[in-house]
């Protein structure tokens, strides 16, 4: 089997063709692996090749460029200024090549491009249908599948490659994820029809201080829970808080104690907005002031397929048309 770690005699890693400079991708992959690992042995293991072959490829690239890309000592491997300049572009170049290769294979095999979306329950009634309808109008050949999960299951699914995109509220920051704000929605409350405050069209959070706040356990969405705690400080200070014993997609309706206490007018729960029809025996009421609850689109930072990129554009366009975000924040959605 021929040794592919070196170029044929007289052929450099960067070749001139019609005056244009062409870079061999295998040398660029070798460079990126070492730049990310800063360790030749680990980089070679990652690429499933001998360390000597990896070193040879990096050396050929350095010779061709005419300057060292790494500063090597017995203890450390560091990027030189030239190496840093190349590394600023190389991963993106390889990513674009991989995307092109994947798209080409899809066409050749006759497969339909796909987009797998995970979403949390509060997203499914309005936001998700608007985005999916627009995706179908613009890209009818893309197969879109959606799956309802809680925050942590959705995030793990994206990291594991089970889903391409997740629409969730307040994910924990991570270097592996890219998180973009999609929209703000007002926090509102659910009351039983017999609650003393149902005659008021709009409520102030302090008016509910004497009622019990029924809410999901904090571990299911810590930042969302904390936002609610900030909105109703008097309830938390007095201990008038009940965490659901049965936490399901039905919210307070699925928890017998919460449902009974809210129906009796002794408790209330929170929700996003008041646009839907409430369950029988209950009413929704807006708050003033109303804390704004963020909705976020999450993807793996190292993965952006053409359908994913199309969804980002669709999301930005819908966000602008529906006034989901201030103009400056809509702009951030369009940046791939």
C-alpha positions in Angstrom: 0.0 0.0 0.0 1.5 3.4 -1.0 2.6 5.8 1.7 0.1 8.7 1.5 1.9 10.7 4.2 4.2 12.4 1.6 3.5 14.0 -1.7 4.8 12.5 -5.0 8.2 13.7 -6.1 8.0 17.3 -7.4 4.5 17.8 -6.0 4.0 20.1 -3.0 1.1 20.2 -0.6 0.2 23.5 -2.2 0.1 23.2 -6.0 -0.1 25.9 -8.6 -2.9 25.4 -11.1 -3.6 28.1 -13.6 -2.1 30.6 -11.3 -4.3 29.6 -8.4 -3.0 28.1 -5.2 -4.6 24.7 -4.2 -4.2 23.3 -0.7 -4.2 19.6 -0.1 -6.9 18.9 2.4 -5.0 16.0 4.1 -2.3 18.5 5.1 -4.9 21.0 6.4 -6.6 18.3 8.4 -3.2 17.3 9.9 -2.5 20.9 10.8 -6.0 21.4 12.4 -5.7 18.3 14.5 -2.3 19.4 15.9 -3.6 23.0 16.4 -6.5 21.7 18.4 -4.7 19.1 20.4 -1.3 21.0 20.7 0.2 17.6 21.0 1.5 15.5 18.0 0.9 12.1 19.6 -2.8 12.8 20.5 -3.4 14.4 17.1 -1.9 11.3 15.3 -4.1 9.0 17.4 -7.2 11.1 16.6 -6.4 10.8 12.9 -5.6 7.1 13.1 -2.2 7.6 11.6 1.5 7.2 12.7 3.0 10.2 14.4 5.9 10.3 12.0 3.5 10.5 9.1 1.6 13.3 10.8 4.8 15.2 11.5 5.8 14.8 7.9 2.6 16.3 6.6 2.8 19.3 8.9 6.5 19.8 7.8 5.6 19.7 4.1 2.9 22.3 4.7 5.3 24.5 6.6 7.9 24.1 3.9 5.4 25.1 1.2 4.1 28.1 3.1 7.7 29.1 3.9 7.3 29.6 7.7 6.9 27.4 10.8 3.3 27.0 11.9 4.2 25.5 15.3 6.8 26.3 18.0 8.0 23.0 19.4 9.9 22.3 22.6 10.4 19.2 24.6 7.4 20.2 26.8 4.9 22.1 24.7 3.6 22.7 21.2 2.4 26.2 20.4 1.0 28.0 17.4 3.3 30.6 15.8 1.6 33.9 14.6 1.4 32.3 11.1 -0.1 29.2 12.6 -2.7 31.3 14.4 -3.6 33.1 11.2 -4.1 29.8 9.4 -6.0 28.2 12.3 -8.5 31.2 12.2 -9.8 29.9 8.9 -8.8 26.2 8.5 -11.6 24.6 10.6 -14.2 26.6 8.7 -12.7 25.5 5.4 -12.8 21.9 6.4 -16.4 22.3 7.7 -17.5 23.7 4.4 -15.8 20.8 2.5 -17.6 18.3 4.7 -21.0 20.0 4.2 -20.4 20.0 0.4 -19.5 16.3 0.5 -22.5 15.4 2.6 -24.9 17.4 0.3 -23.4 15.8 -2.8 -23.8 12.3 -1.3 -27.4 13.1 -0.5 -28.1 14.1 -4.1 -26.3 11.0 -5.5 -28.1 8.6 -3.2 -31.5 10.2 -3.8 -32.1 10.8 -0.1 -34.0 13.8 1.1 -32.3 16.3 3.3 -33.6 16.2 6.9 -34.0 18.4 9.9 -34.6 17.0 13.3 -35.9 19.5 15.9 -36.3 18.9 19.7 -38.5 21.4 21.6 -39.8 22.0 25.1 -43.6 21.9 25.7 -44.2 25.6 25.9 -42.8 26.1 22.3 -45.2 23.7 20.6 -48.4 25.8 20.5 -47.3 28.9 18.5 -43.5 29.4 17.8 -42.8 25.9 16.4 -45.8 25.8 14.0 -44.9 29.2 12.5 -41.3 28.1 11.9 -42.2 24.7 10.5 -44.9 26.1 8.1 -42.3 28.6 6.8 -39.7 25.9 6.3 -42.2 23.8 4.3 -43.0 26.7 2.1 -39.4 27.5 1.4 -37.9 24.1 1.3 -40.6 21.5 0.6 -38.1 18.8 -0.1 -36.5 18.9 3.4 -38.0 16.2 5.7 -38.7 17.9 9.0 -39.3 15.9 12.2 -40.1 17.4 15.6 -39.8 15.7 19.1 -41.1 17.1 22.4 -38.7 16.8 25.3 -37.7 18.6 28.4 -34.7 21.0 28.5 -32.0 18.5 29.5 -33.2 15.7 27.1 -33.3 18.2 24.2 -29.8 19.5 24.9 -28.3 16.0 25.3 -30.0 15.0 22.1 -28.3 17.8 20.2 -24.9 17.0 21.7 -25.3 13.3 20.9 -26.3 14.0 17.3 -29.9 12.7 17.8 -31.3 16.2 17.0 -30.0 19.0 14.7 -31.7 21.9 16.6 -33.4 22.4 19.9 -35.8 25.1 20.8 -35.6 25.5 24.6 -35.6 28.1 27.3 -32.4 29.2 29.1 -30.0 26.3 28.3 -26.8 26.3 30.3 -23.8 27.8 28.5 -21.4 25.4 26.9 -18.4 25.6 24.5 -19.9 22.8 22.5 -23.1 24.6 21.8 -24.1 27.7 19.9 -27.1 29.4 21.5 -29.2 32.1 19.8 -32.1 34.1 21.3 -35.2 33.6 19.1 -37.9 35.6 21.0 -39.2 37.1 24.2 -42.6 36.2 25.6 -44.4 37.7 28.6 -44.8 35.6 31.8 -48.5 35.2 32.7 -50.5 33.3 35.3 -53.2 30.7 35.5 -56.0 31.0 38.1 -59.1 29.0 39.0 -62.3 30.7 37.9 -63.2 31.1 41.6 -60.0 33.0 42.5 -60.7 36.4 44.0 -58.6 38.2 41.4 -60.2 36.8 38.2 -62.3 39.9 37.8 -59.2 41.9 37.1 -57.9 41.9 33.5 -54.3 42.5 34.5 -52.5 41.5 37.7 -49.4 42.8 39.6 -47.2 39.9 40.9 -47.6 41.3 44.5 -51.4 40.8 44.4 -50.7 37.0 44.3 -48.5 37.1 47.4 -51.2 35.5 49.6 -51.7 32.6 47.1 -49.5 29.6 46.7 -47.4 29.5 43.6 -47.5 26.0 42.1 -44.4 25.4 39.9 -42.2 22.7 38.5 -39.1 21.5 40.4 -36.1 23.9 39.8 -33.8 21.2 38.4 -35.9 20.9 35.3 -35.1 24.5 34.2 -33.0 26.4 36.7 -32.8 29.7 35.0 -36.5 29.8 34.1 -37.3 28.8 37.7 -35.1 31.6 39.0 -36.8 34.2 36.7 -40.1 33.2 38.2 -38.7 33.5 41.7 -37.5 37.0 40.9 -41.0 37.9 39.7 -42.8 36.6 42.8 -40.3 37.3 45.6 -42.9 37.6 48.4 -44.2 34.0 47.7 -40.7 32.6 48.0 -40.0 34.7 51.1 -43.1 33.4 52.8 -42.7 29.8 51.6 -46.0 30.0 49.6 -44.5 27.8 46.9 -45.6 24.2 45.9 -43.4 22.2 43.5 -45.3 19.7 41.4 -45.1 16.1 42.6 -46.1 14.9 39.1 -44.1 16.8 36.6 -45.4 16.2 33.1 -46.0 18.0 29.8 -49.5 18.9 31.1 -48.0 21.2 33.8 -50.3 21.9 36.7 -53.2 20.0 35.1 -51.1 16.8 35.5 -50.5 17.3 39.2 -53.6 16.5 41.3 -52.6 18.7 44.3 -51.8 21.7 42.1 -54.9 21.3 40.0 -57.2 21.1 43.1 -55.5 24.0 44.9 -55.7 26.3 41.8 -59.3 25.3 41.1 -60.2 26.1 44.7 -58.7 29.6 44.3 -55.9 29.1 46.9 -53.0 28.8 44.4 -51.9 29.9 40.9 -49.4 28.8 38.4 -47.3 30.5 35.7 -47.3 30.2 32.0 -46.0 31.8 28.8 -48.5 34.3 27.4 -52.3 34.2 27.4 -53.0 33.5 23.7 -54.3 29.9 24.1 -57.6 28.6 25.4 -57.4 27.7 29.1 -58.5 24.3 30.4 -62.1 24.3 31.6 -62.5 25.9 35.1 -59.4 28.1 34.7 -58.4 31.5 33.3 -55.2 33.1 32.1 -54.2 36.6 33.2 -51.3 38.8 32.0 -49.0 40.4 34.5 -47.9 44.0 34.7 -45.0 44.4 35.0 -44.5 41.2 33.0 -41.1 39.5 33.0 -39.9 38.6 29.5 -39.1 35.0 29.0 -36.5 34.1 26.4 -36.7 31.3 23.9 -33.4 30.0 22.5 -32.3 28.0 19.4 -29.5 25.6 20.2 -27.2 23.7 17.9 -23.8 22.0 18.1 -21.1 24.6 17.5 -19.2 22.3 15.1 -22.2 21.3 12.9 -24.2 23.4 10.5 -25.9 21.6 7.6 -27.7 23.4 4.8 -31.2 22.7 6.3 -30.0 24.0 9.7 -28.7 27.1 8.0 -32.0 27.5 6.3 -33.9 27.2 9.6 -31.7 30.0 11.0 -32.7 32.3 8.1 -36.4 31.3 8.5 -36.2 32.0 12.2 -34.7 35.4 11.7 -37.3 36.3 9.1 -40.2 35.1 11.2 -38.8 36.9 14.3 -38.6 40.1 12.3 -42.1 39.8 10.8 -43.7 38.9 14.2 -41.7 41.4 16.2 -40.3 38.7 18.5 -37.0 40.6 19.1 -35.6 44.1 18.8 -34.1 44.8 15.3 -30.5 44.5 16.6 -31.1 41.1 18.1 -32.8 39.8 15.0 -29.6 40.6 13.2 -27.7 38.2 15.4 -29.9 35.3 14.3 -28.9 35.8 10.6 -25.2 35.4 11.3 -24.2 31.8 10.4 
